[in-house]
Amino acid sequence: MNYAGPAKETPARSGLELSPFRGLRYAPERVRSLSAVTSPPYDVVVRPDGLHHLQSADPHNIVRLILPQAPTPTARNDQAAATLYRWLSEGVLVADEEPGLYVYEQRDGGGMLQRGVIGALRLSEPPDGVVLPHEDVMPHVVDDRAALMRATRANLEPLLLTYRGNGSATGTSAVIERTAHRPPLLSTTTEDGFGHRLWAVTDPADLTEIRSDLAHHQALIADGHHRWATYLRLRAEHPSPSPWDHGLVLLVDTARYPLRVRAIHRLLHRLPVPEALSAAADHFRVRRLDVPLSEALATLAEVARAGNAFLLAGDGAFHLLDDPDPALLDHTVPADRPEAWRTLDATVLHAALLDHVWHIPEDSPAHIAYIHDAAATVAKAERDGGTAVLMHPVREDVVRDLARQGVTMPRKSTSFGPKPASGLVLRALEI
């Protein structure tokens, strides 16, 4: 939980610089369907169930690139690189003839609509104030993603970044809305019910309009902190100028298309629920809830408005932890941060519960997993004898305000969405 100091509110040199690229896309005639080759981002796939399901959907599913399976890390990365180049040589993946940006639309059956633009974003460091991270990263995950990108020499899935436009349909927004009225390059519906459409933007006037507009904006990393850190590491390894100076992103104007912010839950592999409750009871109020998951989450949301609260599960019931001992918080939570950071549920969980009460290393995959879906977290805890810790989401304005102060939140504090589907457009660094 490093505190880097305030980021610049207005970048001193420039804002966002999004460049066209020749996107790699699946040839529709070479796959079962576009929906069968897409995947959620690598860190949302619930292993092993979701991985096996995606692998069996189509032999060319993108999960074989973003989560290759082999006995060793080196073998996994070599396999992903060989698979990528085989698909290119066989015409399964084909590069678009002309460089462009890509307008991307997601829509669900409930009326949610999100549009943004995908491109190769010039990389910048957090002190530049151009791209603002809001979460810490785990070094071993960055190591893993960096090795995969080195082997494949590709950006296999876009990060999700947000910026705040002025709410009017000008600049980038104007180009997006005009483009979305044209026939798309592709259209598909994934099994989660989301519709996806993609358009190429290649007209020089449109590209100039986007470039001029984005130069006045800064962005918040909504999803993809580890991949952004990976981009920066790989840029440092290659003398500039090089293709590694840019990374694949989706930029969404949340003034026009607000994102959903959800929690990321914790699965404590080696801590049974009775032990977790026994240790926590000395510092938190503990109440048992014999209700369905939906009701338990509703209770958590209500209680969390008044202070820190968590749901523990894994033994067939839900246990509400709230009203932490102020002395515990004074002893464990760093005092040199803004109050908004010190009172985050994720801060209290990691500083007080994980570190002090349960003595669980937060960066050890053998002890803790981070899962986006509450039901999946509970099911895995019940099956494995561990403890699920269900969280309440943080508001986007809190995240953005902290990021602008240069304050990073505890890792895996938020889940912004909807996230871009992986597999619709890739970026090869040598094409």
C-alpha positions as CSV (number, residue, x, y, z in Angstrom):
1,M,0.0,0.0,0.0
2,N,2.4,2.6,-1.2
3,Y,1.5,6.3,-1.1
4,A,3.1,8.1,-4.0
5,G,1.8,11.6,-3.2
6,P,-0.6,13.7,-5.2
7,A,-0.8,13.2,-9.0
8,K,-1.1,16.2,-11.2
9,E,-4.7,17.2,-11.8
10,T,-3.8,18.6,-15.2
11,P,-0.9,16.9,-17.0
12,A,2.0,19.2,-17.6
13,R,2.9,18.0,-21.1
14,S,-0.1,16.2,-22.7
15,G,-3.1,14.1,-22.0
16,L,-4.2,10.8,-23.5
17,E,-2.6,9.8,-26.8
18,L,-4.5,7.0,-28.5
19,S,-2.9,5.6,-31.7
20,P,-4.4,3.4,-34.5
21,F,-3.2,-0.2,-34.9
22,R,-3.9,-3.1,-37.2
23,G,-6.2,-5.2,-35.1
24,L,-6.0,-9.0,-35.1
25,R,-9.5,-10.5,-35.3
26,Y,-10.9,-14.0,-35.7
27,A,-11.9,-15.0,-39.2
28,P,-15.6,-16.0,-38.7
29,E,-15.4,-18.9,-41.1
30,R,-12.6,-20.5,-39.1
31,V,-14.4,-20.7,-35.8
32,R,-17.6,-22.2,-34.5
33,S,-18.9,-18.7,-33.6
34,L,-17.4,-15.5,-32.3
35,S,-19.1,-16.0,-28.9
36,A,-17.4,-19.4,-28.7
37,V,-13.9,-17.9,-28.9
38,T,-14.4,-15.0,-26.5
39,S,-13.6,-15.0,-22.8
40,P,-13.8,-12.8,-19.8
41,P,-10.5,-11.1,-18.9
42,Y,-7.9,-13.6,-17.6
43,D,-8.4,-12.7,-13.9
44,V,-12.2,-13.1,-14.1
45,V,-12.1,-16.7,-15.3
46,V,-12.9,-18.9,-12.3
47,R,-10.4,-21.7,-12.5
48,P,-10.7,-24.6,-13.2
49,D,-14.4,-24.7,-13.9
50,G,-14.6,-21.7,-16.2
51,L,-11.3,-22.5,-17.9
52,H,-12.4,-26.0,-18.9
53,H,-15.8,-24.6,-20.1
54,L,-14.1,-22.0,-22.3
55,Q,-11.5,-24.5,-23.6
56,S,-14.3,-26.9,-24.7
57,A,-16.4,-24.1,-26.3
58,D,-14.1,-23.9,-29.3
59,P,-10.5,-25.2,-29.9
60,H,-9.5,-21.6,-30.8
61,N,-11.0,-19.9,-27.7
62,I,-8.8,-16.9,-26.6
63,V,-8.4,-18.5,-23.2
64,R,-5.7,-20.7,-24.7
65,L,-3.7,-17.6,-25.2
66,I,-4.5,-15.6,-22.0
67,L,-4.4,-18.6,-19.7
68,P,-2.3,-21.3,-21.4
69,Q,-2.0,-24.6,-19.5
70,A,1.3,-26.5,-19.2
71,P,3.4,-27.9,-16.3
72,T,5.7,-24.9,-16.0
73,P,5.5,-21.2,-16.5
74,T,8.0,-21.3,-19.3
75,A,6.1,-24.1,-21.1
76,R,2.9,-22.2,-20.7
77,N,4.2,-19.1,-22.3
78,D,6.0,-21.0,-25.1
79,Q,2.7,-22.8,-25.7
80,A,0.8,-19.5,-25.9
81,A,3.3,-18.0,-28.4
82,A,3.3,-21.2,-30.6
83,T,-0.5,-21.2,-30.5
84,L,-0.8,-17.5,-31.5
85,Y,1.7,-17.9,-34.4
86,R,-0.1,-21.1,-35.6
87,W,-3.4,-19.4,-35.6
88,L,-1.9,-16.5,-37.6
89,S,-0.3,-18.8,-40.1
90,E,-3.5,-20.8,-40.5
91,G,-5.7,-17.7,-41.0
92,V,-7.7,-18.2,-37.8
93,L,-6.6,-14.8,-36.7
94,V,-6.2,-12.2,-39.4
95,A,-4.8,-8.6,-39.2
96,D,-7.0,-5.8,-40.5
97,E,-5.6,-4.2,-43.7
98,E,-5.6,-0.7,-42.4
99,P,-4.6,0.7,-39.0
100,G,-7.5,2.1,-37.0
101,L,-9.1,2.7,-33.7
102,Y,-12.1,0.5,-32.8
103,V,-15.5,1.6,-31.4
104,Y,-16.7,-1.1,-29.1
105,E,-20.3,-1.5,-27.8
106,Q,-21.7,-3.7,-25.0
107,R,-25.4,-4.0,-24.3
108,D,-27.4,-6.2,-22.0
109,G,-31.0,-7.2,-21.9
110,G,-31.7,-4.8,-19.0
111,G,-31.1,-1.6,-20.9
112,M,-27.4,-1.1,-20.1
113,L,-25.4,0.4,-22.9
114,Q,-21.7,1.1,-22.9
115,R,-19.6,2.4,-25.8
116,G,-15.9,3.3,-25.9
117,V,-12.9,3.3,-28.2
118,I,-10.1,0.8,-28.3
119,G,-6.6,1.8,-29.4
120,A,-2.9,1.7,-28.5
121,L,-2.4,4.2,-25.7
122,R,1.0,5.9,-25.2
123,L,2.3,4.7,-21.8
124,S,3.0,7.1,-18.9
125,E,4.1,6.9,-15.3
126,P,1.7,7.7,-12.5
127,P,3.5,10.9,-11.5
128,D,2.7,12.3,-15.0
129,G,-0.9,12.4,-14.0
130,V,-2.1,11.1,-17.4
131,V,-3.2,7.6,-16.4
132,L,-4.1,7.2,-12.7
133,P,-3.9,3.8,-11.0
134,H,-6.1,3.3,-8.0
135,E,-4.9,-0.1,-6.7
136,D,-1.7,-1.8,-5.7
137,V,-0.5,-4.7,-7.7
138,M,1.0,-8.1,-6.8
139,P,4.5,-8.6,-8.1
140,H,4.1,-12.3,-9.0
141,V,1.1,-11.5,-11.2
142,V,3.0,-8.8,-13.0
143,D,5.9,-11.3,-13.5
144,D,3.4,-13.8,-14.9
145,R,1.8,-11.3,-17.4
146,A,5.2,-9.9,-18.4
147,A,6.5,-13.3,-19.3
148,L,3.4,-14.1,-21.3
149,M,3.6,-10.8,-23.2
150,R,7.3,-11.2,-23.9
151,A,6.7,-14.7,-25.3
152,T,3.7,-13.7,-27.5
153,R,4.9,-10.2,-28.3
154,A,1.2,-9.2,-28.2
155,N,-1.4,-7.4,-26.2
156,L,-4.0,-10.1,-26.0
157,E,-6.8,-8.2,-24.3
158,P,-7.5,-4.6,-23.7
159,L,-7.4,-2.9,-20.3
160,L,-10.5,-0.8,-19.2
161,L,-9.8,2.9,-18.6
162,T,-12.3,5.6,-17.9
163,Y,-12.2,9.3,-18.4
164,R,-14.7,12.1,-17.7
165,G,-15.9,14.0,-20.7
166,N,-18.1,17.1,-20.5
167,G,-21.2,15.1,-21.3
168,S,-21.8,16.5,-24.7
169,A,-21.6,14.5,-28.0
170,T,-18.5,16.2,-29.3
171,G,-15.0,15.0,-30.0
172,T,-14.5,11.4,-29.2
173,S,-18.1,11.0,-28.3
174,A,-19.2,12.4,-31.6
175,V,-17.1,10.0,-33.5
176,I,-18.3,7.0,-31.4
177,E,-22.0,7.9,-31.9
178,R,-21.6,8.5,-35.7
179,T,-19.7,5.2,-36.1
180,A,-22.2,3.2,-34.1
181,H,-24.9,4.0,-36.8
182,R,-22.9,2.1,-39.4
183,P,-22.8,-1.6,-40.1
184,P,-20.3,-3.2,-37.6
185,L,-17.3,-5.3,-38.3
186,L,-18.7,-7.9,-36.0
187,S,-21.7,-8.6,-33.8
188,T,-22.1,-11.4,-31.3
189,T,-23.9,-12.2,-28.1
190,T,-22.0,-14.1,-25.4
191,E,-23.5,-16.6,-23.0
192,D,-23.8,-14.0,-20.2
193,G,-26.4,-12.2,-22.4
194,F,-24.2,-9.3,-23.4
195,G,-24.3,-8.2,-27.0
196,H,-21.0,-7.0,-28.4
197,R,-20.4,-4.9,-31.6
198,L,-17.2,-3.6,-33.0
199,W,-16.4,-1.0,-35.7
200,A,-13.2,0.3,-37.2
201,V,-12.4,4.0,-37.3
202,T,-9.9,4.7,-40.1
203,D,-11.0,8.1,-41.5
204,P,-8.2,10.6,-40.9
205,A,-10.6,13.3,-39.9
206,D,-12.2,11.0,-37.3
207,L,-8.8,10.0,-35.9
208,T,-7.7,13.6,-35.7
209,E,-10.9,14.5,-33.8
210,I,-10.4,11.7,-31.3
211,R,-6.7,12.6,-30.8
212,S,-7.4,16.3,-30.3
213,D,-10.2,15.6,-27.8
214,L,-8.3,13.0,-25.7
215,A,-5.2,15.2,-25.4
216,H,-7.2,17.2,-22.8
217,H,-8.1,14.3,-20.6
218,Q,-6.6,12.0,-18.0
219,A,-7.8,8.5,-17.4
220,L,-8.5,6.2,-14.4
221,I,-7.5,2.5,-14.7
222,A,-10.8,0.8,-14.0
223,D,-9.7,-2.7,-14.7
224,G,-6.2,-4.0,-15.6
225,H,-3.7,-2.6,-13.0
226,H,-1.4,-5.7,-13.4
227,R,-1.4,-5.5,-17.1
228,W,-0.7,-1.7,-17.0
229,A,2.2,-2.4,-14.6
230,T,3.3,-5.1,-17.1
231,Y,3.2,-2.6,-20.0
232,L,5.4,-0.2,-18.0
233,R,7.9,-2.9,-17.2
234,L,8.2,-4.1,-20.8
235,R,8.5,-0.5,-22.1
236,A,11.5,-0.1,-19.7
237,E,13.1,-3.2,-21.2
238,H,12.9,-1.9,-24.8
239,P,14.7,1.2,-26.1
240,S,12.3,3.9,-27.3
241,P,10.9,4.3,-29.8
242,S,9.4,0.8,-30.0
243,P,5.9,-0.8,-30.2
244,W,6.3,-1.4,-26.4
245,D,5.8,2.4,-25.9
246,H,2.0,1.7,-26.3
247,G,-0.5,-0.7,-24.7
248,L,-3.9,-1.9,-25.8
249,V,-6.8,-0.2,-23.9
250,L,-10.5,0.5,-24.0
251,L,-11.4,4.1,-23.1
252,V,-14.9,4.8,-21.8
253,D,-16.3,8.3,-21.1
254,T,-18.2,7.6,-17.8
255,A,-19.9,11.0,-18.1
256,R,-21.9,9.4,-20.9
257,Y,-21.7,5.8,-20.0
258,P,-21.3,5.3,-16.2
259,L,-19.7,2.0,-15.2
260,R,-20.9,-0.4,-12.6
261,V,-18.6,-0.8,-9.6
262,R,-18.7,-4.1,-7.9
263,A,-16.7,-5.7,-5.1
264,I,-14.0,-8.4,-5.5
265,H,-14.3,-11.1,-2.9
266,R,-11.7,-13.1,-1.0
267,L,-11.3,-16.8,-0.6
268,L,-9.1,-17.8,2.3
269,H,-8.0,-21.3,1.4
270,R,-6.4,-22.5,4.6
271,L,-8.7,-20.8,7.2
272,P,-11.9,-22.6,8.2
273,V,-14.8,-20.5,9.1
274,P,-14.9,-21.5,12.8
275,E,-11.3,-20.4,13.2
276,A,-11.9,-17.2,11.3
277,L,-14.9,-16.3,13.5
278,S,-13.2,-17.2,16.7
279,A,-10.3,-14.9,16.0
280,A,-12.4,-12.1,14.7
281,A,-14.9,-12.2,17.6
282,D,-12.4,-10.4,19.9
283,H,-12.4,-7.3,17.6
284,F,-15.7,-7.3,15.6
285,R,-19.4,-7.8,16.3
286,V,-20.4,-11.2,14.8
287,R,-23.9,-12.1,13.8
288,R,-25.1,-15.3,12.1
289,L,-27.5,-14.9,9.1
290,D,-29.5,-17.9,8.1
291,V,-30.8,-16.4,4.9
292,P,-30.1,-16.8,1.1
293,L,-27.1,-15.1,-0.5
294,S,-29.2,-12.3,-1.9
295,E,-30.6,-11.4,1.4
296,A,-27.2,-11.6,3.1
297,L,-25.7,-9.3,0.5
298,A,-28.6,-6.9,1.0
299,T,-28.0,-6.8,4.8
300,L,-24.3,-6.2,4.1
301,A,-25.1,-3.3,1.9
302,E,-27.4,-1.8,4.6
303,V,-24.9,-2.2,7.4
304,A,-21.9,-1.0,5.3
305,R,-23.5,2.4,5.0
306,A,-22.7,3.0,8.7
307,G,-19.2,1.6,8.8
308,N,-16.9,-1.3,7.9
309,A,-18.7,-4.7,7.4
310,F,-17.9,-8.1,5.9
311,L,-19.8,-11.3,5.3
312,L,-18.0,-14.6,6.1
313,A,-19.3,-17.8,4.5
314,G,-18.2,-21.4,3.9
315,D,-20.0,-23.4,6.6
316,G,-23.5,-23.2,5.2
317,A,-24.4,-19.9,6.8
318,F,-23.5,-16.3,6.5
319,H,-21.8,-14.4,9.3
320,L,-21.9,-10.6,9.4
321,L,-18.8,-8.9,10.9
322,D,-19.2,-5.2,11.7
323,D,-18.5,-2.5,14.4
324,P,-14.7,-3.1,14.5
325,D,-12.9,-2.2,17.7
326,P,-11.5,1.4,17.3
327,A,-8.3,0.4,19.2
328,L,-7.7,-2.3,16.6
329,L,-8.0,0.2,13.7
330,D,-5.8,2.7,15.5
331,H,-3.1,0.0,15.9
332,T,-3.2,-1.5,12.4
333,V,-4.4,1.1,9.9
334,P,-1.7,3.5,8.7
335,A,-2.4,7.0,9.9
336,D,-0.6,8.9,7.1
337,R,-3.3,8.5,4.5
338,P,-6.6,10.4,3.8
339,E,-9.6,9.5,5.9
340,A,-11.4,8.1,2.8
341,W,-8.6,5.6,2.4
342,R,-8.3,4.7,6.1
343,T,-12.0,3.8,6.3
344,L,-12.2,1.7,3.2
345,D,-13.5,-1.9,3.8
346,A,-10.5,-3.2,1.8
347,T,-8.1,-1.2,4.0
348,V,-9.6,-2.6,7.2
349,L,-9.8,-6.1,5.8
350,H,-6.1,-6.2,4.8
351,A,-4.5,-4.2,7.6
352,A,-6.6,-5.4,10.5
353,L,-8.1,-8.8,9.7
354,L,-5.8,-10.4,7.2
355,D,-2.5,-9.1,8.6
356,H,-3.2,-8.7,12.3
357,V,-6.0,-11.1,13.2
358,W,-5.7,-13.9,10.8
359,H,-2.0,-13.6,9.8
360,I,-2.7,-14.4,6.2
361,P,-0.2,-13.1,3.5
362,E,-2.2,-11.2,1.0
363,D,0.1,-11.9,-1.9
364,S,0.2,-15.7,-1.5
365,P,-2.0,-17.6,-4.0
366,A,-1.6,-20.6,-1.7
367,H,-3.5,-18.7,1.1
368,I,-5.8,-16.3,-0.7
369,A,-7.7,-16.0,-4.0
370,Y,-9.6,-13.0,-5.4
371,I,-12.9,-13.9,-7.1
372,H,-15.4,-11.5,-8.7
373,D,-18.5,-13.6,-8.3
374,A,-20.0,-13.9,-4.8
375,A,-21.8,-17.2,-5.4
376,A,-18.7,-18.8,-6.8
377,T,-16.6,-17.6,-3.8
378,V,-19.1,-19.1,-1.4
379,A,-19.3,-22.4,-3.3
380,K,-15.5,-22.8,-3.4
381,A,-15.2,-22.0,0.3
382,E,-17.9,-24.7,1.1
383,R,-16.3,-27.2,-1.1
384,D,-12.7,-26.7,0.0
385,G,-13.3,-26.0,3.7
386,G,-12.0,-22.4,3.5
387,T,-13.6,-19.0,4.3
388,A,-15.3,-16.7,1.8
389,V,-15.0,-13.0,2.7
390,L,-17.7,-11.1,0.8
391,M,-17.2,-7.4,0.3
392,H,-19.4,-4.3,-0.4
393,P,-18.4,-2.2,-3.5
394,V,-16.7,1.2,-3.3
395,R,-18.3,4.2,-5.1
396,E,-16.6,5.4,-8.3
397,D,-16.2,9.0,-7.0
398,V,-14.2,7.7,-4.0
399,V,-11.9,5.7,-6.2
400,R,-11.3,8.6,-8.6
401,D,-10.7,11.2,-5.8
402,L,-8.2,8.9,-4.1
403,A,-6.4,8.3,-7.4
404,R,-6.1,12.0,-8.1
405,Q,-4.4,12.4,-4.7
406,G,-1.9,9.7,-5.7
407,V,-3.3,7.3,-3.2
408,T,-3.5,3.6,-4.2
409,M,-6.2,1.4,-2.7
410,P,-5.5,-2.1,-1.4
411,R,-5.1,-4.6,-4.3
412,K,-8.3,-6.0,-5.8
413,S,-10.5,-3.4,-4.1
414,T,-12.9,-2.8,-7.0
415,S,-14.4,-4.5,-10.0
416,F,-15.5,-2.0,-12.7
417,G,-17.7,-3.2,-15.5
418,P,-18.9,-4.3,-17.8
419,K,-15.4,-5.4,-18.8
420,P,-14.4,-5.8,-22.4
421,A,-14.7,-9.3,-23.7
422,S,-11.3,-10.8,-24.6
423,G,-10.9,-12.2,-28.1
424,L,-12.7,-9.5,-30.2
425,V,-9.6,-7.6,-31.2
426,L,-5.9,-8.2,-30.3
427,R,-2.7,-6.2,-30.9
428,A,0.4,-7.9,-32.2
429,L,3.4,-5.7,-31.7
430,E,5.2,-6.7,-34.9
431,I,2.2,-6.3,-37.3
